[in-house]
Amino acid sequence: MTTSSSTQAGLPISLEFFPPKTPEGAEKLAAVRQQLYALKPEYCSVTYGAGGTTQEGTLQTVKAIQAEGFDAAPHFSCIGASKASVRAQLAQFQAEGIRRIVALRGDLPSGYGGFGEFRYASDLVAFIREETGDHFHIEVAAYPEMHPQARTPQADLKAYAAKVQAGANVALTQYFFNADAYFRFVEDAEALGAFIPVVPGIMPITNSSQLLRFSDACGAEVPRWIRTRLEGFGDDKASIQAFGLDVVSDLCEQLRAGGVPALHFYTMNQAAPVLAICERLGL
């Protein structure tokens, strides 16, 4: 990786975007990316809808980022997929010069019956390695507060370790607001022999109702003190954003002090919140 402002400050960063649904959205996202490229991200990842519903938009966005001179990684989910369809997709990625993949189990689209030929993300990681060797740098998901569908924390850790053993290079976490959850997860994972870098996923706080809705859906814990403060601000956007900047910057400082390998920002296709946090951190 080339030396950049983020590495000089001792912490590489990466950015996540979602594929825009309209031409206006694509234009807005292109402008947002230009602002965020000032941070010299190591790479940008692009999400993928349930059952691959945004597959085409994901690839188009990845290609746009590559054309702008930055490394890009499509999210790639396997639920409901066949080996033949995954093989074809990997060939397309290779043809497009893509070297990174965020490999996920993914969510079944509503009304969909079966799993397809892949039941777990570890199956997808193993298949990518069988088919393409070391061509791809593979990121996988990690859940410091447990995957919402896991039976127990132990089962979740075992599922995570299986992805590492299958050949994952790096893990990106679900966002969280409790640094202790992250450090405990890394310790527990290493006790199972899973020794890959675990990059914390960082969610800026800009909109309290959206954050609480998201968090309830994905099983991310919003500590009661944060929840009650956000509710107390009502519709006062400026106060929510100032408070959110303090909370998330402090979290990043704790993580940096604890020696995390990098930070991965969930941008929500907005530039200002991530830029404000990185400025606060001196990145």
N, C-alpha and C positions, 0 to 999 in steps of 0.2 A: 504494500500500500504506500502511496506517495505521502511524504510528510505534509501535513496540513495543519490548519489552526487547531482542529480538534485533537490531533495527536500531540501537538506541542503542549497543549493543556493537559495531556496525559490520558485522554479518554476519547477513543473513536466513537462516532455516533452513526446510527442508521435511521432511516425514515420509512414509515409505512403510509401508503396511499390506498384509496379505493378507486376502482375504475369509474369515471364519470358516465352518467346515463344520457347526457344530451351534448350537442355541440357547444352550448354555452358553458356547460360544466367542464368540458375538455379544455376550453379556452381559459377558464378560471384556474383550473388545476395547473396548466402550463405556467401561468403567472406565479402561482404559489410555489411551484418547484424552483423557478428562477430565484425567488427570494431565499428559499431554503438552501440552495446550492452554496450560498455564502458560508454555510457551516461545513463545507467539504465532507459530505457524508461518505462513509465507506461504501455504502450501497443503498438502494431504495427497494423496498418490497411492495408488491401490489396484490391486494386481496382478491378473493375468488368467492362468488356467491354459492349458496347451498346447492350441492350437486353439480357444481361447475357452471352455474347459470350465467356468470359474467365472463366465461372463458375467453371469448373474442375480445371483449373490452380490456381484460387483464393483459392479454398478449399485446394489444395495440399500445397500452400505456407503458408496458415494459420496453417495447421497441422505441417509443418516444424518448424515454429516459436514456436508453443506450445511445440514441442519436444525439442527445445533449451532452454526451461524454461521461456519463456515470454508469456504474455497474447496477444492474437491476435483477431482482429475483421475483418470479411469479409465485404466488401461493398455488399449491397444486394439491387438490384433495382427491382421495381415492374412493370414497364411499359410493357405491352404485356403479363403479367402473369395472371394465373387463381388462384382462392383461393386454389384449390386443389394442384397446383404446389407449391405455397408458403407454404402451410401446410406441404407438403412433404419435402421441403427444410429446414423448421424450425425443423422438426423431425430429419433430418440428422445433422443439427448443434448441436442439443441437444445430439445426440448419440456421436458426436465427442468431447463433452465436451466444446463446444464454449459457452461463456457467454456474449459476446459483439457483437453487430451488428451495422454497419453504414447503416441506412435505407434511401434509396434514391428513388426518382421517376425514375431517369435514362433517357437515351436517347433511342428513338426507333431506331432499326436498319434500315438502308435505305431500302426503298421499303415496309416497314411494314405498314399495314393499320390502325389497331385500337389500342386503349389503353389497351385492356384486361379488367379485372375486377377491376383494381386499376387505378384511374385517377391521384391521387396526393400522394405524400409521406405520408401525414397525414393519408390517407386511409390505407397505409401499416403499419404505427405505431399503429393505432387503432386495426388493425387485429392481429398484433403480440401480443399486450396486451390481446386481447380477447382470443387468442389461448393459450398463454403461461404465462399469468399473469406477475409476476415480474422476471421471469427466466432470461431475457436478459437485459443487460444495453444497452440502445439504443442511439446512436449518430445520429444526423441529420445535414443536411447542412444549412448554413446561408450565406447570400450574402450582406455584408456591402455596396456594391455599386449597389445593385439590381440584381436580376436574369436576365440574358439576354433576357429571354422570357416573363418576367413579364410586364403587361400593364403599371403599375405605381408603384412608390415606396410604396404607401399605400397598393396596392393589394399584393405586395410582402411581406410586413410586416404581413398582415393578414394571408397569406399562411404559413408564418413561425410560427405565434402564434398558428395556427391550429395544427401544428406538436407538439408544446409544450403541448397544451391541450390534444392531443391524447395520450400523455404519454412518450414523449422523455425525456431523462435524461440530455443530454449535446448537444450543437451545435458546429460544426466545421465550420469555415468560409472558403469561397473561399479566395485565397490569395489576398493581396492588398498591396499598398506601401504608403498609407496615413492613419496614425493612427487615425486622426480625424473621418474618415469614420467609423472605427470600434467603437469608443466610442459613436458616434451619433447613430449608429445602436442599440447598447445595450440599450441606453437611450430610444429610440423610442419603442423597443421591450418590455421593462419593463413597459412603459406607457400603453401598451396593455395587461399587466398582464402576460407576458412571462418571468418568473423568473428562467431560468436555466443557468448554467455556459455557457458562449460563448467563446470557445477557438479559438484564431486566427490561421489561417492557414498561414504558412510561406514558401515562395518560394525563395530558394537561386537563385542568379543571376550568371549564369556561361557562358551562351551562348546567345548573344543578339538577333540573328535572331529567335532562338527557343522561347525565352521569348516573343518577340513581336507577333509572330504567335499564340502562345498559348493564349496570353492575348486578342488578337483581337477575337479569337474564343469563349472564355468563358466570355467575358465582363468585365475582370479585367482591371482597369485603370492603365496604366503606365504613371505617370506624365511626362509632356513635358520635364522638365529639365533632368529627368533620360533618357528618350528616346533620346534626342539630344546628351547627353554625350555618351551614348552607341554607337550611330551612328558615333560619332566623333572618337571612338577608332578603327573603321574599323575591321580588322581581328586580332588586337592585343589582343590575348587571355589573356595574363598575366594582362594587364591593365583592361580588362573587369572584370576579376575575382577579382582583388584588389578593384576596384570601387564597384562591387557588394557586396563584403564582408563588406565594409564600410556602404553602404546604408542599407543592410538588418540587420546588427548588430545594427545600430542606431535605426532602426524601432523597433527591439526587445527591446532595452533599453527604448524607449518611452512607449511601451506596458507594460513592466514590471513596470515602474514607475507609470503607470496608474492603476496597480493592476489586470492585467489579471490572470485568474485562472491557465493557463498552456500555452504551445506553441506546435503546431502540425506542424511538418516539412514534406513538400512534398519533399522527398529525390531524386526523379527521379532515384532511384536505384543506387545512388552514395553516398559514405561515406564522402569524403574529404570536400565538401562545408558545410555540416551540422556540421561536427566536428570543422571546422574553426570558424563558427559562435558561437557555444557553448563554444569554448575555449575563444573567445573574450568576451563572456558574463560571463565567470567564472562558467559555468555549468559543 
